[in-house]
Amino acid sequence: MAQQPIELILLKQWATYLDIPIWLMDDHGDLLFYNEPAEAVLGLRFDEAGRINADELAGMFITTRADGSAMPTEELPIVIALRGGRPAHGALRIRAINHIWRTINVTAFPIDASGRRLGVVAMFWEQESA
């Protein structure tokens, strides 16, 4: 495995200190890291999951719009940030690895350093029940 850019290493370290779920992907769409608060939402500890290839990742979660209707992959905030190179936000439902459905808000933004696209960071949190 190749050495990660220092910016991604520092982002991973930063995420370990936050109480909000954080998800970090590289510029190929591979999952590099998610923090402990994200583990509760995603249904699996990161040290059990490890790095996950983008192709595998697509099959691990079922994602819909917040109302339960189908959501094309290209509308996911993290995909918009990764492919479009711009921040994105949205509400959606995910069926986590433990098969529990959760409605979450996601804000994702690209990580660029000196003109190099490094990846994407997403912050997410569960919506409060009404």
Phi and psi in degrees as GROMACS dihedral restraints (atoms count N, CA, C in turn):
[ dihedral_restraints ]
;  ai    aj    ak    al  type     phi  dphi    fc
    3     4     5     6     1   -73.1    20    10
    4     5     6     7     1   152.7    20    10
    6     7     8     9     1   -64.0    20    10
    7     8     9    10     1   134.7    20    10
    9    10    11    12     1   -78.6    20    10
   10    11    12    13     1   151.6    20    10
   12    13    14    15     1   -59.2    20    10
   13    14    15    16     1   147.0    20    10
   15    16    17    18     1   -56.6    20    10
   16    17    18    19     1   -34.1    20    10
   18    19    20    21     1   -61.7    20    10
   19    20    21    22     1   -39.6    20    10
   21    22    23    24     1   -71.8    20    10
   22    23    24    25     1   -36.5    20    10
   24    25    26    27     1   -62.0    20    10
   25    26    27    28     1   -43.5    20    10
   27    28    29    30     1   -68.2    20    10
   28    29    30    31     1   -37.2    20    10
   30    31    32    33     1   -63.8    20    10
   31    32    33    34     1   -41.5    20    10
   33    34    35    36     1   -60.5    20    10
   34    35    36    37     1   -45.3    20    10
   36    37    38    39     1   -61.8    20    10
   37    38    39    40     1   -45.1    20    10
   39    40    41    42     1   -57.2    20    10
   40    41    42    43     1   -44.6    20    10
   42    43    44    45     1   -62.3    20    10
   43    44    45    46     1   -29.9    20    10
   45    46    47    48     1   -67.0    20    10
   46    47    48    49     1   -19.3    20    10
   48    49    50    51     1   -92.1    20    10
   49    50    51    52     1    -8.0    20    10
   51    52    53    54     1   -93.6    20    10
   52    53    54    55     1   149.8    20    10
   54    55    56    57     1   -94.1    20    10
   55    56    57    58     1     2.6    20    10
   57    58    59    60     1  -103.6    20    10
   58    59    60    61     1   141.6    20    10
   60    61    62    63     1   -61.0    20    10
   61    62    63    64     1   131.9    20    10
   63    64    65    66     1  -128.0    20    10
   64    65    66    67     1   138.8    20    10
   66    67    68    69     1  -126.8    20    10
   67    68    69    70     1   132.0    20    10
   69    70    71    72     1  -126.0    20    10
   70    71    72    73     1   125.1    20    10
   72    73    74    75     1  -121.4    20    10
   73    74    75    76     1   152.8    20    10
   75    76    77    78     1   -86.1    20    10
   76    77    78    79     1  -178.8    20    10
   78    79    80    81     1   -71.9    20    10
   79    80    81    82     1    -7.2    20    10
   81    82    83    84     1   -95.7    20    10
   82    83    84    85     1    -4.4    20    10
   84    85    86    87     1    89.4    20    10
   85    86    87    88     1     9.1    20    10
   87    88    89    90     1   -81.6    20    10
   88    89    90    91     1   137.7    20    10
   90    91    92    93     1   -73.2    20    10
   91    92    93    94     1   123.9    20    10
   93    94    95    96     1   -97.7    20    10
   94    95    96    97     1   -34.6    20    10
   96    97    98    99     1  -170.1    20    10
   97    98    99   100     1   147.0    20    10
   99   100   101   102     1  -139.9    20    10
  100   101   102   103     1   148.8    20    10
  102   103   104   105     1   -86.3    20    10
  103   104   105   106     1   175.8    20    10
  105   106   107   108     1   -58.9    20    10
  106   107   108   109     1   -43.8    20    10
  108   109   110   111     1   -59.7    20    10
  109   110   111   112     1   -30.6    20    10
  111   112   113   114     1   -70.7    20    10
  112   113   114   115     1   -28.8    20    10
  114   115   116   117     1   -58.6    20    10
  115   116   117   118     1   -39.9    20    10
  117   118   119   120     1   -64.7    20    10
  118   119   120   121     1   -36.5    20    10
  120   121   122   123     1   -77.7    20    10
  121   122   123   124     1   -39.6    20    10
  123   124   125   126     1   -83.5    20    10
  124   125   126   127     1   -19.3    20    10
  126   127   128   129     1    85.6    20    10
  127   128   129   130     1    15.0    20    10
  129   130   131   132     1  -156.9    20    10
  130   131   132   133     1   135.2    20    10
  132   133   134   135     1   -68.3    20    10
  133   134   135   136     1   143.4    20    10
  135   136   137   138     1   -63.7    20    10
  136   137   138   139     1   -37.7    20    10
  138   139   140   141     1   -66.7    20    10
  139   140   141   142     1   -17.0    20    10
  141   142   143   144     1   -87.0    20    10
  142   143   144   145     1   -32.9    20    10
  144   145   146   147     1   -84.5    20    10
  145   146   147   148     1   -48.6    20    10
  147   148   149   150     1    69.9    20    10
  148   149   150   151     1  -169.9    20    10
  150   151   152   153     1   -62.3    20    10
  151   152   153   154     1   139.8    20    10
  153   154   155   156     1  -128.0    20    10
  154   155   156   157     1   127.2    20    10
  156   157   158   159     1   -63.0    20    10
  157   158   159   160     1   146.0    20    10
  159   160   161   162     1   -55.4    20    10
  160   161   162   163     1   -40.0    20    10
  162   163   164   165     1   -64.5    20    10
  163   164   165   166     1   -41.7    20    10
  165   166   167   168     1   -67.6    20    10
  166   167   168   169     1   -40.0    20    10
  168   169   170   171     1   -58.4    20    10
  169   170   171   172     1   -39.8    20    10
  171   172   173   174     1   -59.0    20    10
  172   173   174   175     1   -31.6    20    10
  174   175   176   177     1   -91.0    20    10
  175   176   177   178     1    -5.4    20    10
  177   178   179   180     1   -82.3    20    10
  178   179   180   181     1   -28.0    20    10
  180   181   182   183     1  -126.1    20    10
  181   182   183   184     1   141.9    20    10
  183   184   185   186     1   -99.1    20    10
  184   185   186   187     1   129.2    20    10
  186   187   188   189     1  -124.3    20    10
  187   188   189   190     1   133.5    20    10
  189   190   191   192     1  -132.5    20    10
  190   191   192   193     1   171.3    20    10
  192   193   194   195     1   -65.8    20    10
  193   194   195   196     1   166.0    20    10
  195   196   197   198     1   -59.1    20    10
  196   197   198   199     1   -29.0    20    10
  198   199   200   201     1   -84.0    20    10
  199   200   201   202     1     0.8    20    10
  201   202   203   204     1    93.9    20    10
  202   203   204   205     1    -6.5    20    10
  204   205   206   207     1   -76.6    20    10
  205   206   207   208     1   160.6    20    10
  207   208   209   210     1   -58.3    20    10
  208   209   210   211     1   142.4    20    10
  210   211   212   213     1  -126.8    20    10
  211   212   213   214     1   113.2    20    10
  213   214   215   216     1   -60.6    20    10
  214   215   216   217     1   144.0    20    10
  216   217   218   219     1   -52.7    20    10
  217   218   219   220     1   -39.8    20    10
  219   220   221   222     1   -67.1    20    10
  220   221   222   223     1   -10.3    20    10
  222   223   224   225     1   -92.8    20    10
  223   224   225   226     1    -8.0    20    10
  225   226   227   228     1   -65.4    20    10
  226   227   228   229     1   133.6    20    10
  228   229   230   231     1   -52.9    20    10
  229   230   231   232     1   -39.6    20    10
  231   232   233   234     1   -68.3    20    10
  232   233   234   235     1   -33.1    20    10
  234   235   236   237     1   -72.6    20    10
  235   236   237   238     1   -39.7    20    10
  237   238   239   240     1   -59.7    20    10
  238   239   240   241     1   -45.1    20    10
  240   241   242   243     1   -65.6    20    10
  241   242   243   244     1   -39.6    20    10
  243   244   245   246     1   -71.7    20    10
  244   245   246   247     1   -50.9    20    10
  246   247   248   249     1   -85.4    20    10
  247   248   249   250     1   -35.3    20    10
  249   250   251   252     1   -91.4    20    10
  250   251   252   253     1   -14.6    20    10
  252   253   254   255     1    67.6    20    10
  253   254   255   256     1    28.8    20    10
  255   256   257   258     1  -139.7    20    10
  256   257   258   259     1   155.3    20    10
  258   259   260   261     1   -64.6    20    10
  259   260   261   262     1   152.6    20    10
  261   262   263   264     1  -149.7    20    10
  262   263   264   265     1   152.6    20    10
  264   265   266   267     1  -140.6    20    10
  265   266   267   268     1   148.4    20    10
  267   268   269   270     1  -173.9    20    10
  268   269   270   271     1   163.4    20    10
  270   271   272   273     1  -102.5    20    10
  271   272   273   274     1   139.2    20    10
  273   274   275   276     1  -154.6    20    10
  274   275   276   277     1   169.2    20    10
  276   277   278   279     1  -112.0    20    10
  277   278   279   280     1   140.1    20    10
  279   280   281   282     1  -127.6    20    10
  280   281   282   283     1   144.7    20    10
  282   283   284   285     1  -100.1    20    10
  283   284   285   286     1   111.7    20    10
  285   286   287   288     1   -71.5    20    10
  286   287   288   289     1   177.0    20    10
  288   289   290   291     1   -59.5    20    10
  289   290   291   292     1   -31.8    20    10
  291   292   293   294     1   -86.5    20    10
  292   293   294   295     1    11.0    20    10
  294   295   296   297     1    70.9    20    10
  295   296   297   298     1    15.7    20    10
  297   298   299   300     1   -93.0    20    10
  298   299   300   301     1   129.9    20    10
  300   301   302   303     1   -81.9    20    10
  301   302   303   304     1   135.9    20    10
  303   304   305   306     1  -137.0    20    10
  304   305   306   307     1   140.0    20    10
  306   307   308   309     1   -97.5    20    10
  307   308   309   310     1   123.9    20    10
  309   310   311   312     1  -129.9    20    10
  310   311   312   313     1   156.1    20    10
  312   313   314   315     1  -101.3    20    10
  313   314   315   316     1   138.1    20    10
  315   316   317   318     1  -128.9    20    10
  316   317   318   319     1   133.1    20    10
  318   319   320   321     1  -122.7    20    10
  319   320   321   322     1   123.8    20    10
  321   322   323   324     1  -125.7    20    10
  322   323   324   325     1   145.7    20    10
  324   325   326   327     1  -146.7    20    10
  325   326   327   328     1   147.1    20    10
  327   328   329   330     1   -73.8    20    10
  328   329   330   331     1   153.4    20    10
  330   331   332   333     1  -111.9    20    10
  331   332   333   334     1   112.3    20    10
  333   334   335   336     1  -120.1    20    10
  334   335   336   337     1   142.8    20    10
  336   337   338   339     1  -139.4    20    10
  337   338   339   340     1   117.8    20    10
  339   340   341   342     1    51.5    20    10
  340   341   342   343     1    42.8    20    10
  342   343   344   345     1    81.5    20    10
  343   344   345   346     1     2.8    20    10
  345   346   347   348     1  -104.0    20    10
  346   347   348   349     1   128.5    20    10
  348   349   350   351     1   -78.6    20    10
  349   350   351   352     1   119.2    20    10
  351   352   353   354     1  -102.6    20    10
  352   353   354   355     1   -28.9    20    10
  354   355   356   357     1   157.8    20    10
  355   356   357   358     1  -153.3    20    10
  357   358   359   360     1  -142.7    20    10
  358   359   360   361     1   144.1    20    10
  360   361   362   363     1  -114.6    20    10
  361   362   363   364     1   136.3    20    10
  363   364   365   366     1  -125.5    20    10
  364   365   366   367     1   135.9    20    10
  366   367   368   369     1  -110.3    20    10
  367   368   369   370     1   139.4    20    10
  369   370   371   372     1  -147.2    20    10
  370   371   372   373     1   157.3    20    10
  372   373   374   375     1  -152.9    20    10
  373   374   375   376     1   151.5    20    10
  375   376   377   378     1   -73.3    20    10
  376   377   378   379     1   142.0    20    10
  378   379   380   381     1   -72.9    20    10
  379   380   381   382     1   144.5    20    10
  381   382   383   384     1   -71.8    20    10
  382   383   384   385     1   140.2    20    10
  384   385   386   387     1   -72.9    20    10
  385   386   387   388     1   140.9    20    10
